[in-house]
């Protein structure tokens, strides 16, 4: 009986996790990466699999294994770090990610089917629906997993399997030299790893609500749901990327992402496909908007010590979503790249430290790795928006893998080693104090 319940709950939670991660950007980026990669599409899938699928989903699992909360995961770095790090992610989700879902749903979804509907009406309707689903925190996962995800998945699988079984053309060789690295960095744009630090609380709380109280039971359900989410994302991402690769001989490398996606679907399924895609985009945006709105509201509710109710915060975030969403996709997306350059490498390092937390020597290892990564990431982000420094540029240029977008790896390793030795004496003193306390108590 318990096994059957675990399977059923894992399926619902896994579908909801898939749908929450699978936002609008995730529809747009894989075909573009496939177009760039051409006949090197398999390497691109591996890169996207790692950064856009495995790392975000494993993030939820690691948070479960390190105590069930992001606060516990980041505790070795420092309490103040947790506050600022999560606040940065939350503000990004509130003012960029959530409004972007409404803007994309309008431009690629609702207006593709009903072109005469005014933008303002479309976005208001979108966030009214978001409010309806996110308002009842206890049923968010069930509503996403049991109602919205199956509809979204059926439409996407139809497009993907049709594009794979009857490809529109053969992938060709493209000028891209490293499709793996390009796709790995491209996976940042999904923002899913950042979202995982926020949505973990919603999903893990839902697992506990279903009666899985012990760490062992919670971890088992989390892993099962994670596997379901990974398989779903891999099929859809991989399929969309391959479809983009098949269009490498038909579309220019300069084709805009939205135009490319619409063009590919039109060649695969015609006008029916365009309508199906519009529905998929709207549902993908909606599921992501619901999950993020619920998570952000939950965070602010805790931050303000319940002085502002969860329901009120959902309303406020939806109102922000309407006003910012009216700016349009391009203006919203323009500010995301430097944010990803700063937050994504830091998030990856935190996740890796959490994954191997049992083998980390001391807190200095955490601090050194994370802050070294943060410094390099800030320099690279400033450079990406035109803030130049000859000294910093020369330093970045000398760091291995910086040209490929992985300039943070060596500083993270050096910071880890340096922090370990810097805090070694302090760590040993704390251990001596602990032993002395234990003897005194005895």
C-alpha positions as CSV (number, residue, x, y, z in Angstrom):
1,X,0.0,0.0,0.0
2,X,2.8,2.4,1.0
3,X,4.8,1.5,-2.2
4,X,1.7,2.3,-4.3
5,X,1.2,5.6,-2.5
6,X,4.9,6.6,-3.0
7,X,4.6,5.8,-6.7
8,X,1.5,7.9,-7.1
9,X,2.8,10.8,-5.1
10,X,6.2,10.7,-6.9
11,X,4.5,10.8,-10.3
12,X,2.4,13.9,-9.3
13,X,5.3,15.7,-7.7
14,X,7.6,14.7,-10.6
15,X,5.2,16.1,-13.2
16,X,4.8,19.3,-11.2
17,X,8.6,19.6,-10.9
18,X,9.0,19.1,-14.6
19,X,6.3,21.7,-15.4
20,X,7.7,24.3,-12.9
21,X,11.2,24.0,-14.4
22,X,9.9,24.0,-18.0
23,X,9.3,27.7,-18.5
24,X,9.0,29.7,-21.6
25,X,12.7,30.3,-22.0
26,X,13.1,26.5,-22.1
27,X,11.1,26.3,-25.2
28,X,13.0,29.1,-26.9
29,X,16.7,28.2,-26.2
30,X,17.1,24.5,-27.2
31,X,16.1,25.0,-30.9
32,X,18.5,27.9,-31.1
33,X,21.3,25.8,-29.6
34,X,20.5,23.1,-32.0
35,X,20.7,25.5,-35.0
36,X,24.1,26.7,-33.8
37,X,25.4,23.1,-33.3
38,X,24.2,21.5,-36.5
39,X,25.6,18.0,-36.8
40,X,27.3,18.4,-33.4
41,X,23.9,18.3,-31.8
42,X,24.6,15.4,-29.6
43,X,27.4,17.2,-27.8
44,X,25.1,20.2,-27.4
45,X,22.4,17.9,-25.8
46,X,25.0,16.7,-23.3
47,X,25.9,20.3,-22.3
48,X,22.3,21.3,-21.9
49,X,21.5,18.1,-20.1
50,X,24.2,18.9,-17.5
51,X,23.5,22.6,-16.9
52,X,19.8,22.9,-17.8
53,X,18.5,19.6,-16.4
54,X,20.7,17.6,-14.1
55,X,22.1,20.5,-12.0
56,X,18.7,22.1,-11.3
57,X,16.9,18.9,-10.4
58,X,19.9,17.6,-8.4
59,X,19.7,21.0,-6.6
60,X,16.3,20.0,-5.1
61,X,17.7,16.5,-4.1
62,X,20.8,18.0,-2.5
63,X,18.6,20.5,-0.5
64,X,16.5,17.5,0.7
65,X,19.6,15.5,1.7
66,X,21.3,18.5,3.6
67,X,18.3,19.0,5.9
68,X,15.4,20.0,3.7
69,X,16.1,23.7,3.3
70,X,18.3,26.1,1.4
71,X,19.2,27.8,4.7
72,X,20.8,24.5,5.9
73,X,22.6,24.0,2.6
74,X,24.2,27.5,2.8
75,X,24.7,27.6,6.6
76,X,28.5,26.8,6.4
77,X,29.1,29.9,4.2
78,X,27.4,32.1,6.8
79,X,24.0,33.2,7.9
80,X,24.3,36.6,6.3
81,X,25.3,35.0,3.0
82,X,22.1,33.0,3.0
83,X,20.0,36.1,3.5
84,X,21.6,38.1,0.7
85,X,21.9,35.2,-1.7
86,X,18.3,34.2,-1.4
87,X,17.2,37.8,-1.4
88,X,19.1,38.4,-4.7
89,X,17.5,35.3,-6.3
90,X,14.0,36.3,-5.0
91,X,14.2,39.8,-6.3
92,X,15.4,38.4,-9.7
93,X,12.4,36.1,-9.8
94,X,10.0,38.8,-8.7
95,X,11.1,41.5,-11.1
96,X,12.4,39.5,-14.0
97,X,11.5,35.8,-14.2
98,X,7.8,36.0,-13.2
99,X,7.0,39.1,-15.4
100,X,8.8,37.4,-18.3
101,X,6.5,34.5,-18.1
102,X,3.5,36.8,-18.6
103,X,5.2,38.7,-21.5
104,X,6.2,35.5,-23.3
105,X,2.8,33.9,-22.9
106,X,1.3,37.0,-24.4
107,X,3.7,37.4,-27.4
108,X,4.1,33.8,-28.3
109,X,1.0,32.2,-26.9
110,X,-2.2,34.2,-26.5
111,X,-1.6,36.7,-29.3
112,X,-0.5,33.9,-31.7
113,X,-4.0,32.5,-31.4
114,X,-5.9,35.7,-30.7
115,X,-3.9,38.5,-32.4
116,X,-6.5,41.2,-31.7
117,X,-6.5,40.7,-28.0
118,X,-4.8,43.8,-26.4
119,X,-1.5,43.1,-24.6
120,X,-2.8,44.6,-21.3
121,X,-5.9,42.3,-21.3
122,X,-3.8,39.3,-22.1
123,X,-1.3,39.9,-19.3
124,X,-3.9,40.7,-16.7
125,X,-5.8,37.5,-17.6
126,X,-2.5,35.5,-17.3
127,X,-1.8,36.8,-13.8
128,X,-5.4,36.3,-12.7
129,X,-5.0,32.6,-13.5
130,X,-1.6,32.6,-11.8
131,X,-3.2,34.0,-8.7
132,X,-6.0,31.4,-8.8
133,X,-3.6,28.5,-8.8
134,X,-0.9,30.0,-6.5
135,X,-3.3,31.4,-3.9
136,X,-3.9,28.0,-2.2
137,X,-0.4,27.0,-1.2
138,X,-1.4,23.6,0.0
139,X,-2.7,22.5,-3.4
140,X,-0.2,24.2,-5.7
141,X,1.7,21.0,-6.5
142,X,-1.5,18.9,-7.1
143,X,-3.0,21.6,-9.4
144,X,0.2,21.8,-11.5
145,X,1.0,18.1,-11.5
146,X,-2.5,16.7,-12.1
147,X,-4.2,19.4,-14.3
148,X,-1.7,21.5,-16.3
149,X,1.3,19.3,-16.9
150,X,-0.5,16.4,-18.7
151,X,-2.0,18.9,-21.3
152,X,1.4,20.6,-21.7
153,X,3.3,17.4,-22.1
154,X,0.9,15.8,-24.7
155,X,1.2,18.9,-27.0
156,X,5.0,19.1,-26.6
157,X,5.6,15.4,-27.2
158,X,3.5,15.6,-30.4
159,X,5.7,18.3,-31.8
160,X,8.9,16.7,-30.6
161,X,8.2,13.1,-31.9
162,X,6.9,14.4,-35.2
163,X,10.0,16.5,-35.7
164,X,12.3,13.5,-34.8
165,X,10.4,10.8,-36.8
166,X,10.0,12.9,-39.9
167,X,12.9,15.5,-39.8
168,X,12.5,18.6,-41.9
169,X,16.1,18.3,-43.1
170,X,19.5,16.9,-42.3
171,X,21.8,18.7,-39.7
172,X,24.9,20.2,-41.3
173,X,28.3,21.3,-40.1
174,X,28.3,24.8,-38.6
175,X,31.1,27.2,-37.6
176,X,30.5,26.6,-33.9
177,X,33.7,25.1,-32.4
178,X,32.5,23.9,-29.0
179,X,28.9,22.9,-29.0
180,X,29.1,21.4,-25.5
181,X,30.4,24.6,-23.8
182,X,28.0,26.8,-25.8
183,X,25.0,24.6,-24.7
184,X,26.2,24.4,-21.1
185,X,26.4,28.2,-20.9
186,X,23.1,28.4,-22.8
187,X,21.5,26.3,-20.0
188,X,22.1,29.3,-17.6
189,X,19.4,31.2,-19.5
190,X,16.7,28.8,-18.2
191,X,17.4,30.1,-14.7
192,X,16.3,26.8,-13.4
193,X,19.1,26.3,-10.9
194,X,18.3,29.7,-9.3
195,X,14.6,28.7,-9.2
196,X,15.5,25.4,-7.5
197,X,16.8,27.2,-4.4
198,X,13.4,28.8,-4.1
199,X,10.9,26.1,-5.2
200,X,12.6,23.4,-3.0
201,X,10.7,24.6,0.0
202,X,7.3,24.3,-1.7
203,X,8.0,20.8,-3.0
204,X,9.7,19.5,0.2
205,X,6.9,21.0,2.3
206,X,4.3,19.3,0.0
207,X,6.2,15.9,0.4
208,X,6.0,16.3,4.2
209,X,2.3,17.3,3.9
210,X,1.7,13.9,2.2
211,X,3.0,12.1,5.3
212,X,6.7,11.6,4.4
213,X,8.1,12.9,7.6
214,X,11.4,11.0,8.0
215,X,14.5,12.1,6.1
216,X,14.6,8.6,4.4
217,X,11.1,8.8,3.1
218,X,11.4,12.5,2.0
219,X,14.7,11.7,0.2
220,X,13.2,8.7,-1.6
221,X,10.1,10.6,-2.9
222,X,12.4,13.5,-3.9
223,X,14.7,11.2,-5.9
224,X,11.8,9.5,-7.6
225,X,10.2,12.8,-8.5
226,X,13.6,14.1,-9.7
227,X,14.1,11.1,-12.0
228,X,10.6,11.7,-13.6
229,X,11.4,15.4,-14.0
230,X,14.8,14.7,-15.6
231,X,13.4,12.2,-18.1
232,X,10.6,14.6,-19.1
233,X,13.0,17.5,-19.5
234,X,15.5,15.4,-21.4
235,X,12.9,14.2,-23.9
236,X,11.5,17.7,-24.6
237,X,14.8,19.6,-24.4
238,X,16.7,17.0,-26.5
239,X,13.9,16.8,-29.0
240,X,13.7,20.6,-29.4
241,X,17.4,20.9,-29.7
242,X,17.6,18.1,-32.4
243,X,14.7,19.8,-34.3
244,X,16.7,23.0,-34.3
245,X,19.7,21.1,-35.6
246,X,17.7,19.7,-38.5
247,X,16.9,23.3,-39.5
248,X,20.6,24.3,-39.7
249,X,20.4,24.0,-43.5
250,X,17.1,25.9,-43.8
251,X,17.5,28.8,-41.3
252,X,20.2,31.5,-41.0
253,X,22.3,31.4,-37.9
254,X,21.1,35.0,-37.2
255,X,17.5,33.9,-37.0
256,X,15.9,35.2,-33.8
257,X,14.9,32.6,-31.3
258,X,11.1,33.2,-31.4
259,X,11.1,33.3,-35.3
260,X,13.1,30.1,-35.4
261,X,10.8,28.2,-33.1
262,X,7.7,29.3,-35.0
263,X,9.4,28.5,-38.3
264,X,10.4,25.0,-37.3
265,X,7.0,24.2,-35.9
266,X,5.3,25.5,-39.0
267,X,7.4,23.2,-41.1
268,X,6.7,20.2,-38.9
269,X,2.9,20.6,-38.3
270,X,1.8,23.7,-40.2
271,X,-0.8,26.1,-38.7
272,X,-2.1,23.3,-36.3
273,X,1.4,23.1,-34.9
274,X,1.6,26.9,-34.4
275,X,-1.7,26.8,-32.4
276,X,-0.4,23.8,-30.4
277,X,2.8,25.7,-29.8
278,X,1.0,28.8,-28.6
279,X,-1.0,26.6,-26.1
280,X,2.3,25.0,-25.0
281,X,4.0,28.3,-24.5
282,X,1.0,29.7,-22.5
283,X,0.9,26.5,-20.3
284,X,4.7,26.4,-19.9
285,X,4.7,30.0,-18.8
286,X,1.7,29.5,-16.5
287,X,3.1,26.5,-14.7
288,X,6.4,28.3,-14.1
289,X,4.7,31.5,-13.0
290,X,2.5,29.6,-10.5
291,X,5.5,27.7,-9.0
292,X,7.7,30.8,-8.7
293,X,4.9,33.0,-7.4
294,X,4.1,30.5,-4.7
295,X,7.8,30.1,-3.7
296,X,8.5,33.8,-3.7
297,X,5.4,34.5,-1.7
298,X,6.3,31.8,0.8
299,X,9.8,33.3,1.2
300,X,8.5,36.9,1.8
301,X,5.9,35.5,4.2
302,X,8.6,33.9,6.3
303,X,10.9,37.0,5.9
304,X,8.2,39.3,7.3
305,X,7.4,36.8,10.1
306,X,3.8,36.3,8.8
307,X,3.0,40.0,9.2
308,X,2.0,40.0,5.5
309,X,-0.1,37.0,4.7
310,X,0.9,34.5,1.9
311,X,-2.3,35.3,0.0
312,X,-1.6,39.1,0.1
313,X,1.9,38.5,-1.2
314,X,0.6,36.5,-4.1
315,X,-1.6,39.4,-5.1
316,X,1.3,41.9,-4.8
317,X,3.7,39.7,-6.9
318,X,1.0,39.2,-9.6
319,X,0.4,43.0,-9.7
320,X,4.2,43.5,-10.2
321,X,4.1,40.8,-12.9
322,X,1.4,42.7,-14.8
323,X,3.2,46.1,-14.8
324,X,6.7,44.8,-15.6
325,X,5.3,42.2,-18.1
326,X,3.9,45.1,-20.1
327,X,7.5,46.2,-21.0
328,X,7.8,43.2,-23.3
329,X,10.1,40.2,-23.6
330,X,13.1,41.9,-25.2
331,X,13.4,44.6,-22.5
332,X,13.0,42.1,-19.7
333,X,15.5,39.6,-21.2
334,X,18.1,42.4,-21.8
335,X,18.8,42.6,-18.0
336,X,19.0,38.9,-17.3
337,X,22.5,38.0,-18.8
338,X,24.7,39.8,-16.2
339,X,22.5,38.4,-13.4
340,X,23.0,34.9,-14.6
341,X,26.8,35.4,-15.0
342,X,27.0,36.4,-11.3
343,X,24.5,34.0,-9.7
344,X,24.8,30.8,-11.8
345,X,28.5,29.8,-11.2
346,X,28.0,30.6,-7.4
347,X,24.9,28.5,-7.3
348,X,26.7,25.6,-9.1
349,X,29.6,25.8,-6.5
350,X,27.1,25.8,-3.6
351,X,25.4,22.8,-5.1
352,X,28.6,20.8,-5.5
353,X,29.7,21.6,-2.0
354,X,26.3,20.4,-0.7
355,X,26.5,17.3,-2.8
356,X,29.8,16.3,-1.2
357,X,29.2,18.0,2.1
358,X,30.3,14.9,4.1
359,X,33.8,15.2,2.6
360,X,34.3,18.9,3.0
361,X,37.1,19.6,5.6
362,X,35.7,22.7,7.3
363,X,33.6,25.9,6.8
364,X,36.6,27.7,5.3
365,X,36.4,25.4,2.3
366,X,32.8,26.6,1.6
367,X,33.7,30.3,2.2
368,X,36.8,30.2,0.0
369,X,35.2,28.4,-2.9
370,X,32.0,30.5,-2.9
371,X,33.6,33.9,-2.4
372,X,36.3,33.3,-5.0
373,X,33.7,32.3,-7.5
374,X,31.6,35.3,-6.6
375,X,34.5,37.8,-7.2
376,X,35.4,36.4,-10.6
377,X,31.7,36.2,-11.6
378,X,31.1,39.9,-10.7
379,X,34.1,40.9,-12.8
380,X,32.9,38.9,-15.8
381,X,29.3,40.4,-15.4
382,X,30.7,44.0,-15.3
383,X,32.7,43.3,-18.4
384,X,29.6,41.9,-20.2
385,X,27.8,45.2,-19.7
386,X,30.7,47.3,-20.8
387,X,32.4,48.2,-17.5
388,X,36.0,47.6,-18.5
389,X,39.2,47.4,-16.4
390,X,42.5,46.6,-18.1
391,X,43.8,44.9,-14.9
392,X,40.7,42.8,-14.4
393,X,40.5,41.9,-18.1
394,X,44.1,40.7,-18.1
395,X,43.5,38.6,-15.0
396,X,40.4,37.0,-16.6
397,X,42.2,36.4,-19.8
398,X,44.9,34.4,-18.0
399,X,42.5,32.2,-16.2
400,X,42.1,28.7,-17.9
401,X,38.8,28.0,-19.5
402,X,37.7,31.7,-19.3
403,X,37.2,31.9,-23.1
404,X,34.7,29.0,-22.9
405,X,32.8,30.7,-20.1
406,X,34.2,28.6,-17.3
407,X,36.7,31.1,-15.8
408,X,35.2,30.5,-12.3
409,X,36.3,26.9,-12.0
410,X,40.0,27.4,-11.2
411,X,39.3,30.3,-8.7
412,X,36.7,28.1,-7.0
413,X,39.3,25.3,-6.6
414,X,42.0,27.7,-5.3
415,X,39.5,29.4,-3.0
416,X,38.5,25.9,-1.7
417,X,42.1,25.0,-0.9
418,X,43.0,28.4,0.5
419,X,39.9,28.6,2.7
420,X,40.5,25.1,4.0
421,X,44.0,25.9,5.3
422,X,43.0,29.4,6.5
423,X,40.3,28.0,8.7
424,X,42.1,24.8,9.6
425,X,43.4,26.1,13.0
426,X,40.0,27.6,13.9
427,X,38.3,24.3,12.9
428,X,40.6,22.3,15.1
429,X,40.1,24.6,18.1
430,X,36.3,24.3,17.7
431,X,36.7,20.5,17.7
432,X,38.8,20.6,20.9
433,X,36.1,22.7,22.6
434,X,33.4,20.3,21.5
435,X,35.3,17.3,23.0
436,X,36.0,19.3,26.2
437,X,32.3,20.1,26.5
438,X,31.3,16.4,26.0
439,X,33.8,15.3,28.7
440,X,32.4,18.0,31.1
441,X,28.8,16.9,30.5
442,X,29.8,13.3,31.1
